Amino acid sequence: MFPSPEKLEISCEELQALREAGEPFRLVDCREEDEWNICRIEGAELAPLSSFAEDAPQRFADPAEPIVIYCHHGMRSANAARFLRQRGLSHVWSLAGGVEDWAVEMDPAMARY
């Protein structure tokens, strides 16, 4: 089950539960390509923050589509989630702690930087 739309962040545990339940959603990595090449969460798509605002109208057009965005520690993805919410997408969350917390809590074999 997705968090309430009033909540900006989703925890690693909540994200894992969504994945295990087979819930349909987009997992978006807003880090840059060099970071993406180090590690990523399986099933994610890359949408670098450096071109996010420019690409968003075409890439994120469905206001009902659930989207989880992550970055390294959760700051950039929170900004990206706020950006999309300000444009009418209410089912958008930032992964609290980013890929760093994901690696620590869910995938200890994942490369870290």
Secondary structure by P-SEA (a helix, b strand, c coil): cccccccccccaaaaaaaaaabbbbbbbbcccaaaaaaccccccccccccccccccccccccccbbbbbbccccaaaaaaaaaaaaacccccccccccaaaaaaccccccccc
